Each structure stands twice: as C-alpha cells, then as structure tokens.
Amino acid sequence: MDTHIYGDYHGRFTQERHPVNKAWANAENGLAWLLDMSWEEFDNFNQAALPEYLDLLVEDLVSINPDARILIDGGINNPTLIAEVISPQQIICLSRPKRSSTEIWSENEERSSMKDFIFQLQNPEKAWQNFLKFDTLITETMIRESQENNISVCSRSEAEKVDEFAKKIATRLGIR
C-alpha cells in the first residue's frame, strides 16, 4: 500500500472523491506537510485518508480473481476502519515487539534512507523526532484497534526466521 499511497495514487486522487489526499498531494512538500502536524492532526488525517485509499484499492482489485488472497502491507493505520469492510478473521496485524521505531527505521539501507530524506527538510531533527513519534503511535494504535476488533496480532520474535513467521501467519489465516 505504501508504494501506491506515496506513488501512483497521487496521480489518481481527485478533489471530488479524495479531498483529504488531494490536499496532501497538492502540498508544496507533502512529507513536511505531514510531519508539521500534531499527532492529533496526523491521526485525523489518516482516519480521513484511509477510506480514500480504499476507494482506489477497490478499483485495483476489480481486475483480480475474487478468491485471490491479498497481502496488504503498510498504509493501513486504523484497523477499526478496515474491520468494517473486511472480516476481522481475514486480517492479521503484524508486530515486532521490543523494537523501537529508531531501531526499525535504521535496520537496513532501504529503511534508513527515510532518515536521509527527512533530513533534507527544514528543521530536520524536529521532523525526524515527529516521524519516530508518529511511527510509534501508529504502531500502538494498530495493536490497540486490532485487539478491540478481535483482529489477530501476530508477533515476530528477534530469533524467529522470516519463513517460520510466514508459516505462523498462514496457519492463523487457515491457509495451511
């Protein structure tokens, strides 16, 4: 979802159907615009933006087999909203407990490049701290809302290999 939300969806946002995201897309610097928000403003933005993302996702899903399994990674910050349109039994919230946002965003080159990007903004240290704060609060929101909506939370330990974690997720989804 992140690839779509930060990429091709920007060209598909319309004022009529996606006013919240159109405002973001039209900002002089969308990342700075978001990171200048308070947490409350950022959370409100995400709750208003999510239905607009789903509008575009539905357009994309029309062309795939209706029985296909879909993995959506990123971009969905409020599982409560998703649970209104997808059965909670079909959703799993992935978690990496005991990992700080700072650790997660510096664990590999792909993720650490986000810090480089943010440090090109005005007030880079403040923007980076807001980014880490928002990331932490997004994670807390996702876990809390998942628990409130009976969405399975699947945690990966530091020692757990990716293929082991994938098997655990498949089992919870009833795929294996």
C-alpha positions as CSV (number, residue, x, y, z in Angstrom):
1,M,0.0,0.0,0.0
2,D,2.8,2.4,0.8
3,T,4.0,2.1,-2.8
4,H,0.6,3.1,-4.0
5,I,-0.2,5.7,-1.4
6,Y,3.1,7.5,-1.9
7,G,3.3,6.7,-5.6
8,D,0.7,6.1,-8.3
9,Y,-2.3,7.0,-6.1
10,H,-1.1,10.6,-6.1
11,G,-1.9,10.9,-9.7
12,R,-5.3,9.3,-9.2
13,F,-6.5,11.5,-6.3
14,T,-9.4,13.7,-7.3
15,Q,-10.9,16.6,-5.4
16,E,-14.4,15.1,-5.6
17,R,-13.6,11.6,-4.3
18,H,-10.3,12.2,-2.4
19,P,-10.3,15.7,-1.0
20,V,-8.1,14.8,2.0
21,N,-5.4,13.2,-0.1
22,K,-5.7,15.8,-2.8
23,A,-4.8,18.4,-0.2
24,W,-1.7,16.3,0.7
25,A,-0.8,15.7,-2.9
26,N,-1.0,19.4,-3.6
27,A,1.1,20.5,-0.7
28,E,4.4,22.0,-1.7
29,N,6.3,19.3,0.2
30,G,3.9,16.5,1.3
31,L,6.3,14.9,3.8
32,A,7.0,18.3,5.5
33,W,3.2,19.0,5.5
34,L,2.5,15.7,7.3
35,L,5.4,16.0,9.8
36,D,4.5,19.5,10.7
37,M,1.2,18.2,12.1
38,S,0.5,17.4,15.7
39,W,-0.3,13.7,16.5
40,E,-4.0,14.5,16.7
41,E,-3.9,16.2,13.3
42,F,-1.9,13.4,11.8
43,D,-4.2,10.7,13.3
44,N,-7.3,12.6,12.0
45,F,-5.7,12.9,8.6
46,N,-5.0,9.1,8.5
47,Q,-8.6,8.3,9.5
48,A,-10.0,10.6,6.8
49,A,-7.4,9.4,4.2
50,L,-7.9,5.7,4.6
51,P,-11.4,5.5,3.0
52,E,-10.0,7.4,0.1
53,Y,-7.1,4.9,-0.3
54,L,-9.6,2.0,-0.1
55,D,-11.7,3.7,-2.9
56,L,-8.6,3.4,-5.2
57,L,-7.8,-0.1,-3.9
58,V,-11.2,-1.3,-4.8
59,E,-10.7,-0.1,-8.3
60,D,-7.4,-2.1,-8.4
61,L,-9.0,-5.2,-7.0
62,V,-11.7,-5.4,-9.6
63,S,-9.2,-6.9,-12.1
64,I,-8.1,-9.8,-9.9
65,N,-9.7,-13.1,-9.1
66,P,-12.2,-12.6,-6.2
67,D,-10.9,-15.7,-4.5
68,A,-7.3,-14.5,-4.5
69,R,-5.5,-14.0,-1.2
70,I,-4.2,-10.4,-0.8
71,L,-1.4,-9.2,1.4
72,I,-1.6,-5.5,2.2
73,D,1.5,-4.2,3.9
74,G,1.6,-0.6,5.1
75,G,-0.7,2.4,4.7
76,I,-3.4,1.0,6.9
77,N,-3.1,2.7,10.2
78,N,-6.6,2.2,11.6
79,P,-7.7,-1.5,11.6
80,T,-11.1,-0.4,13.0
81,L,-12.0,1.1,9.7
82,I,-10.8,-2.0,7.7
83,A,-12.8,-4.3,10.0
84,E,-15.9,-2.5,8.8
85,V,-15.4,-3.9,5.3
86,I,-13.3,-7.0,5.8
87,S,-14.0,-9.7,8.3
88,P,-11.6,-9.4,11.3
89,Q,-10.9,-13.2,10.8
90,Q,-9.3,-12.3,7.4
91,I,-6.9,-9.7,8.9
92,I,-3.7,-10.1,10.8
93,C,-1.8,-7.3,12.4
94,L,2.0,-7.9,12.3
95,S,4.1,-6.8,15.2
96,R,7.7,-6.6,16.2
97,P,7.6,-6.2,20.0
98,K,10.5,-4.8,21.9
99,R,11.8,-2.9,18.8
100,S,11.8,0.9,18.9
101,S,10.9,2.9,15.8
102,T,14.5,4.1,15.8
103,E,15.8,0.5,15.6
104,I,13.2,-0.4,12.9
105,W,14.0,2.6,10.8
106,S,17.7,2.0,10.9
107,E,17.8,-1.8,10.4
108,N,18.6,-1.7,6.7
109,E,19.6,0.6,3.9
110,E,16.1,0.8,2.4
111,R,14.6,1.9,5.7
112,S,17.5,4.1,6.8
113,S,17.1,6.2,3.5
114,M,13.9,7.6,5.0
115,K,16.0,9.5,7.6
116,D,18.2,10.9,4.8
117,F,15.1,12.0,3.0
118,I,13.7,13.7,6.2
119,F,17.0,15.4,6.9
120,Q,16.6,17.3,3.7
121,L,13.6,19.1,5.2
122,Q,13.7,22.3,7.2
123,N,14.1,21.6,10.9
124,P,15.3,18.1,10.1
125,E,15.9,16.9,13.7
126,K,12.3,18.0,14.7
127,A,10.9,16.4,11.6
128,W,12.8,13.1,12.4
129,Q,11.6,13.1,16.0
130,N,8.0,13.7,14.8
131,F,8.4,10.9,12.3
132,L,9.6,8.5,15.0
133,K,6.8,9.6,17.4
134,F,4.1,9.2,14.8
135,D,5.5,5.7,13.8
136,T,5.4,4.6,17.5
137,L,1.9,6.0,18.0
138,I,0.7,4.4,14.7
139,T,2.0,1.0,16.0
140,E,0.3,1.5,19.3
141,T,-3.0,2.4,17.5
142,M,-2.8,-0.6,15.2
143,I,-2.2,-3.0,18.1
144,R,-4.9,-1.4,20.3
145,E,-7.5,-1.3,17.5
146,S,-6.7,-4.9,16.4
147,Q,-7.3,-6.1,20.0
148,E,-10.5,-4.1,20.3
149,N,-11.8,-5.6,17.0
150,N,-10.7,-9.2,17.6
151,I,-8.1,-9.0,14.8
152,S,-5.3,-11.4,15.4
153,V,-2.0,-9.8,16.3
154,C,1.0,-11.9,15.2
155,S,4.3,-11.0,16.8
156,R,7.7,-11.9,15.4
157,S,10.5,-12.5,17.9
158,E,14.0,-11.4,17.2
159,A,15.1,-15.0,16.8
160,E,12.3,-16.1,14.5
161,K,13.2,-16.6,10.9
162,V,11.1,-15.0,8.2
163,D,9.9,-18.3,6.8
164,E,8.9,-19.5,10.3
165,F,6.9,-16.3,10.8
166,A,5.2,-16.7,7.4
167,K,4.1,-20.2,8.3
168,K,2.7,-18.9,11.6
169,I,0.7,-16.2,9.7
170,A,-0.5,-18.8,7.1
171,T,-1.7,-21.0,9.9
172,R,-3.6,-18.2,11.6
173,L,-5.3,-17.4,8.2
174,G,-6.2,-21.0,7.7
175,I,-4.0,-21.3,4.6
176,R,-2.0,-24.2,5.9
